[in-house]
């Protein structure tokens, strides 16, 4: 019997076909074309993890400014997975996550012509047609639910559509990638995975330990995501994912997103070539239906000045103090790929992939349709 991965690569991908109608033809002519044409031919691009705005080196992330809103339009993105949760087993994770959701609700209410809350695959299509930015509420840690499974239904009702099982450390659901014991998923974690499937919430396994990833993929009834990672067989860092896990993820229909982070190389600032190397390796391991992009950055590119570098050093030190600092993080290495520190980074990546001989349909899958397919299958 053909595996799920083989079936997906030959079945026509009905969800992708519906969401991407017209986009492949336009992309074949110019995959880097900005959204200045008909919405019917605009690509459907999704960043698997991003902050829809920018950062002030002195104040940190804040409300969207007019410049941020202009950047969102010029980015070419249809949607982003935006983190509304706290991370790192914070004692007040439940309360701070409610505030995180409220922050996004306020932004949507203030900018209804440009921002759209995503609850279903149909909403992704609507965001594309109206050339809006869809906000997909996601968790980067399951800590906000505590031991209360009923909270998942509450958060689902508030619009949460993606839940990451663990962050770097161990939580009630299982081990994160920094745990040396790699104990896998807890009994409670198995219940959470089952409840996520029942509620039609996408399971995300970024930041998990290898065994946690393997056990969660095996347990999950739906395709899962590793929304922001890279290839550990290329660069052995805890935040990256082994080939064997990537294959298991793909065999069950899941998708792995490559990030724009320092973990793309052993040391020093990552380059565009490092990024492309991980994308191409993931494609060889998983197949073109199971690779995406999750930049783990800001849509608005930061100004790489002394103030920003100082803020980055302070950010890294704060992660050390919280115990969530990961091997490969560096106070002198920024969490971005300089070549892609631009608002049109998805356009630029599309052009780079085209120059390497990638067909337009394949580029569309990597830049959004693969994520859209998983979301459509899980959400309905």
C-alpha positions as CSV (number, residue, x, y, z in Angstrom):
1,X,0.0,0.0,0.0
2,X,1.3,3.5,-0.8
3,X,2.3,5.6,2.1
4,X,0.5,8.9,2.8
5,X,3.4,10.8,1.4
6,X,3.3,8.9,-1.9
7,X,-0.5,9.3,-2.1
8,X,-0.2,13.1,-1.6
9,X,2.4,13.4,-4.3
10,X,0.2,11.7,-6.9
11,X,-3.3,12.5,-5.9
12,X,-3.6,16.0,-7.2
13,X,-3.8,17.6,-3.8
14,X,-7.4,18.8,-4.0
15,X,-7.0,21.3,-1.1
16,X,-3.9,22.8,-2.8
17,X,-5.6,23.0,-6.1
18,X,-8.6,24.8,-4.6
19,X,-6.5,27.3,-2.7
20,X,-3.9,27.9,-5.4
21,X,-6.1,28.1,-8.5
22,X,-4.5,30.6,-10.9
23,X,-1.4,31.2,-8.7
24,X,0.8,28.7,-10.5
25,X,0.3,30.3,-13.9
26,X,1.1,33.8,-12.6
27,X,4.1,32.4,-10.7
28,X,5.4,30.7,-13.8
29,X,5.6,34.1,-15.5
30,X,7.2,35.8,-12.5
31,X,7.2,34.1,-9.1
32,X,8.6,37.2,-7.5
33,X,5.9,39.5,-8.7
34,X,4.4,41.7,-6.0
35,X,0.7,41.8,-5.3
36,X,-0.2,44.6,-7.8
37,X,-2.2,42.4,-10.1
38,X,-5.6,40.7,-9.8
39,X,-6.2,39.0,-6.5
40,X,-7.3,35.8,-8.4
41,X,-3.7,35.2,-9.5
42,X,-2.0,36.3,-6.3
43,X,0.0,33.5,-4.7
44,X,-1.0,32.0,-1.4
45,X,2.1,32.5,0.8
46,X,2.1,31.6,4.5
47,X,4.9,32.2,7.0
48,X,4.7,29.2,9.4
49,X,5.9,31.5,12.3
50,X,6.3,35.2,12.3
51,X,5.5,38.4,14.1
52,X,3.3,40.6,11.9
53,X,5.1,43.9,12.6
54,X,8.6,44.9,13.8
55,X,10.5,45.6,16.9
56,X,11.7,48.8,18.6
57,X,15.1,48.1,20.1
58,X,14.2,50.2,23.1
59,X,10.6,49.2,23.7
60,X,10.4,45.7,22.0
61,X,7.4,44.5,20.0
62,X,4.4,46.9,20.0
63,X,1.2,47.9,18.2
64,X,1.3,47.9,14.4
65,X,2.3,51.3,13.0
66,X,1.4,52.7,9.5
67,X,4.9,51.5,8.3
68,X,4.2,48.0,9.6
69,X,0.9,47.9,7.8
70,X,2.6,49.0,4.6
71,X,5.2,46.3,5.1
72,X,2.5,43.6,5.6
73,X,0.9,44.6,2.2
74,X,4.3,44.6,0.4
75,X,5.4,41.3,2.0
76,X,3.2,39.3,-0.4
77,X,2.1,37.1,2.6
78,X,-1.4,35.7,2.8
79,X,-1.2,34.6,6.4
80,X,1.2,34.1,9.3
81,X,1.1,31.8,12.3
82,X,1.3,34.4,15.1
83,X,2.3,33.4,18.6
84,X,-0.3,34.4,21.3
85,X,1.0,32.2,24.1
86,X,3.7,32.6,26.7
87,X,6.6,30.2,26.6
88,X,9.0,28.5,29.0
89,X,6.6,27.2,31.7
90,X,5.7,30.6,33.0
91,X,3.6,30.5,36.1
92,X,1.1,33.0,34.6
93,X,1.1,31.5,31.2
94,X,-2.7,31.2,31.2
95,X,-3.3,34.9,31.9
96,X,-0.5,36.2,29.6
97,X,-1.9,34.1,26.8
98,X,-5.3,35.6,27.2
99,X,-3.7,39.0,27.0
100,X,-1.8,37.8,23.9
101,X,-5.1,36.9,22.2
102,X,-6.6,40.2,23.2
103,X,-3.7,42.1,21.6
104,X,-4.4,40.4,18.3
105,X,-8.1,41.0,18.6
106,X,-7.4,44.7,19.1
107,X,-5.2,44.9,16.1
108,X,-7.8,43.2,13.9
109,X,-10.5,45.5,15.2
110,X,-8.4,48.6,14.5
111,X,-7.4,47.4,11.0
112,X,-10.4,45.5,9.6
113,X,-9.6,46.2,6.0
114,X,-6.1,44.7,6.2
115,X,-6.2,42.0,8.9
116,X,-8.3,38.8,9.0
117,X,-8.6,36.3,11.8
118,X,-8.1,32.8,10.3
119,X,-10.4,30.0,11.6
120,X,-10.7,27.8,8.6
121,X,-9.3,27.0,5.2
122,X,-12.0,29.1,3.6
123,X,-10.6,32.1,5.6
124,X,-7.2,31.5,3.9
125,X,-8.9,31.7,0.6
126,X,-10.7,34.9,1.6
127,X,-7.5,36.6,2.8
128,X,-5.9,35.8,-0.5
129,X,-8.8,37.0,-2.6
130,X,-9.1,40.3,-0.6
131,X,-5.3,40.7,-0.4
132,X,-5.5,40.9,3.4
133,X,-3.1,39.4,6.0
134,X,-4.6,36.4,7.8
135,X,-3.6,36.0,11.4
136,X,-3.5,32.3,12.6
137,X,-3.5,32.2,16.4
138,X,-0.9,29.8,17.6
139,X,0.8,28.5,20.8
140,X,4.6,27.9,21.1
141,X,4.1,26.0,24.4
142,X,1.2,24.0,25.8
143,X,1.8,25.5,29.3
144,X,-1.3,27.8,29.1
145,X,-3.6,24.8,29.4
146,X,-2.0,23.6,32.7
147,X,-3.6,20.3,33.6
148,X,-7.0,21.3,32.4
149,X,-7.9,19.8,29.0
150,X,-11.1,21.9,29.0
151,X,-9.0,24.9,28.4
152,X,-8.1,23.7,24.9
153,X,-11.8,23.9,23.9
154,X,-11.9,27.4,25.4
155,X,-8.8,28.5,23.4
156,X,-10.2,26.9,20.3
157,X,-13.3,29.0,20.8
158,X,-11.1,32.1,21.0
159,X,-9.6,31.3,17.7
160,X,-6.5,29.3,18.5
161,X,-5.8,26.9,15.5
162,X,-2.2,25.7,16.1
163,X,-0.7,24.4,19.4
164,X,2.9,23.6,19.9
165,X,3.3,20.7,22.4
166,X,6.5,21.8,24.1
167,X,9.0,24.6,24.2
168,X,12.7,24.0,24.9
169,X,12.3,22.5,28.4
170,X,10.2,19.8,29.8
171,X,6.5,20.7,30.5
172,X,3.5,18.7,31.5
173,X,3.1,17.3,28.0
174,X,6.6,16.1,27.4
175,X,10.3,16.9,26.8
176,X,11.6,19.9,24.9
177,X,14.7,19.8,22.8
178,X,17.0,20.9,25.6
179,X,16.2,17.9,27.9
180,X,19.1,15.5,27.9
181,X,17.0,12.6,28.9
182,X,14.7,12.9,25.9
183,X,11.9,11.3,27.8
184,X,9.3,11.7,25.1
185,X,5.6,12.5,25.5
186,X,3.9,12.2,28.9
187,X,0.6,10.4,29.5
188,X,-1.0,13.8,29.8
189,X,0.6,14.8,26.6
190,X,-1.0,11.9,24.8
191,X,-4.4,13.1,26.0
192,X,-3.6,16.6,24.8
193,X,-2.7,15.2,21.3
194,X,-6.0,13.3,21.2
195,X,-7.9,16.4,22.3
196,X,-6.2,18.6,19.7
197,X,-7.3,16.1,17.0
198,X,-10.9,16.2,18.3
199,X,-11.0,20.0,18.3
200,X,-9.4,20.2,14.9
201,X,-6.4,22.1,16.1
202,X,-3.1,21.6,14.3
203,X,-0.3,20.0,16.4
204,X,3.1,21.7,16.1
205,X,6.2,19.9,17.3
206,X,8.8,22.7,17.0
207,X,11.2,22.9,20.0
208,X,10.4,19.3,20.9
209,X,12.9,16.6,21.7
210,X,13.5,13.9,19.0
211,X,11.6,11.2,21.0
212,X,8.8,13.6,21.7
213,X,8.5,14.4,18.0
214,X,8.5,10.7,17.1
215,X,5.9,9.7,19.7
216,X,3.6,12.6,19.0
217,X,3.6,12.0,15.2
218,X,2.8,8.3,15.8
219,X,0.0,9.3,18.1
220,X,-1.6,12.1,16.2
221,X,-4.5,11.2,13.9
222,X,-3.9,14.2,11.7
223,X,-0.9,15.6,9.8
224,X,1.3,17.6,12.1
225,X,3.7,20.5,11.7
226,X,7.2,21.3,12.7
227,X,6.5,24.9,11.8
228,X,10.0,26.3,12.3
229,X,13.1,24.2,12.3
230,X,16.1,23.1,10.1
231,X,17.9,19.9,9.2
232,X,19.9,18.3,12.1
233,X,21.7,15.9,9.8
234,X,23.3,19.0,8.3
235,X,23.8,21.1,11.5
236,X,23.6,19.2,14.8
237,X,21.8,21.7,16.9
238,X,19.0,20.8,19.4
239,X,16.5,23.1,17.6
240,X,17.0,21.3,14.3
241,X,15.2,18.0,13.3
242,X,16.8,14.7,12.3
243,X,16.1,13.2,8.9
244,X,14.4,10.2,10.4
245,X,11.9,12.4,12.1
246,X,11.3,14.5,9.0
247,X,10.6,11.3,7.0
248,X,8.1,10.1,9.7
249,X,6.4,13.5,9.6
250,X,6.1,13.4,5.8
251,X,4.9,9.9,5.8
252,X,1.9,10.9,7.8
253,X,1.2,14.0,5.6
254,X,2.9,16.6,7.8
255,X,5.0,19.6,6.9
256,X,8.3,21.0,8.2
257,X,9.1,24.7,7.9
258,X,12.7,26.0,7.5
259,X,13.5,29.0,9.6
260,X,15.9,32.0,9.1
261,X,17.8,31.4,12.3
262,X,21.5,30.9,13.4
263,X,21.0,27.1,13.6
264,X,21.3,27.0,9.8
265,X,25.1,26.8,10.3
266,X,27.6,25.7,13.0
267,X,28.8,29.2,13.8
268,X,28.6,32.7,12.5
269,X,25.8,34.6,10.8
270,X,23.8,32.4,8.5
271,X,23.7,33.2,4.8
272,X,21.2,32.8,2.0
273,X,23.2,29.8,0.8
274,X,22.8,28.2,4.2
275,X,19.0,28.7,4.0
276,X,18.8,27.2,0.5
277,X,21.0,24.2,1.5
278,X,18.5,23.3,4.3
279,X,15.5,23.8,2.1
280,X,17.0,21.6,-0.6
281,X,18.0,18.9,1.9
282,X,14.5,18.9,3.4
283,X,13.1,18.5,0.0
284,X,15.2,15.4,-0.7
285,X,14.3,13.9,2.6
286,X,10.6,14.8,2.8
287,X,9.5,15.5,-0.8
288,X,8.1,18.7,-2.2
289,X,4.7,18.3,-0.5
290,X,6.1,18.4,3.0
291,X,8.5,21.5,3.1
292,X,7.5,25.0,4.0
293,X,8.9,28.2,5.5
294,X,8.6,29.4,9.1
295,X,11.0,32.4,9.4
296,X,10.6,32.8,13.1
297,X,11.2,36.6,12.6
298,X,9.5,39.9,12.1
299,X,7.7,40.7,8.9
300,X,9.1,44.3,9.0
301,X,12.9,44.1,8.7
302,X,14.8,45.6,11.6
303,X,17.5,48.2,11.1
304,X,20.7,46.4,11.9
305,X,22.3,49.2,13.9
306,X,24.1,49.4,17.2
307,X,20.8,49.8,19.1
308,X,19.4,46.6,17.6
309,X,22.5,44.6,18.2
310,X,22.5,45.8,21.9
311,X,18.9,44.7,22.2
312,X,19.7,41.3,20.7
313,X,22.5,40.8,23.2
314,X,20.1,41.6,26.1
315,X,17.5,39.3,24.6
316,X,20.0,36.4,24.5
317,X,21.1,37.1,28.1
318,X,17.4,37.1,29.2
319,X,17.0,33.6,27.7
320,X,20.0,32.4,29.6
321,X,18.5,33.6,32.8
322,X,15.2,31.9,32.0
323,X,16.9,28.6,31.2
324,X,15.5,28.5,27.7
325,X,18.8,29.3,25.9
326,X,19.6,26.8,23.2
327,X,23.0,25.7,21.8
328,X,23.6,27.7,18.7
329,X,22.2,30.9,20.0
330,X,24.8,33.7,20.2
331,X,24.8,37.2,21.5
332,X,26.8,38.3,18.5
333,X,24.8,36.4,15.8
334,X,21.5,37.9,14.9
335,X,18.3,35.8,14.6
336,X,18.0,36.4,10.9
337,X,19.6,35.8,7.5
338,X,20.9,39.2,6.4
339,X,20.2,38.6,2.7
340,X,16.6,38.1,3.6
341,X,16.3,41.0,6.0
342,X,13.8,42.7,3.7
343,X,10.1,43.0,3.6
344,X,9.8,41.1,0.3
345,X,11.8,38.1,1.6
346,X,9.2,35.6,0.2
347,X,9.5,37.3,-3.2
348,X,13.2,37.1,-3.0
349,X,13.2,33.5,-2.0
350,X,10.8,32.7,-4.9
351,X,13.3,34.3,-7.3
352,X,16.2,32.4,-5.8
353,X,14.4,29.1,-6.1
354,X,13.4,29.9,-9.7
355,X,17.0,30.6,-10.6
356,X,17.9,27.2,-9.3
357,X,15.4,25.6,-11.7
358,X,12.4,25.2,-9.5
359,X,9.0,25.1,-11.3
360,X,6.4,27.7,-10.3
361,X,4.1,25.0,-8.8
362,X,6.9,23.7,-6.6
363,X,7.7,27.1,-5.3
364,X,4.1,27.8,-4.5
365,X,3.9,24.6,-2.4
366,X,7.0,25.5,-0.4
367,X,5.9,29.1,0.2
368,X,2.4,28.4,1.3
369,X,0.3,25.7,-0.3
370,X,1.8,22.8,1.7
371,X,0.9,24.6,5.0
372,X,-2.5,25.4,3.6
373,X,-3.1,21.8,2.8
374,X,-2.4,20.6,6.3
375,X,-4.5,23.4,7.8
376,X,-7.3,22.6,5.4
377,X,-7.2,18.9,6.3
378,X,-7.2,19.5,10.0
379,X,-9.5,22.5,10.3
380,X,-12.0,21.6,7.6
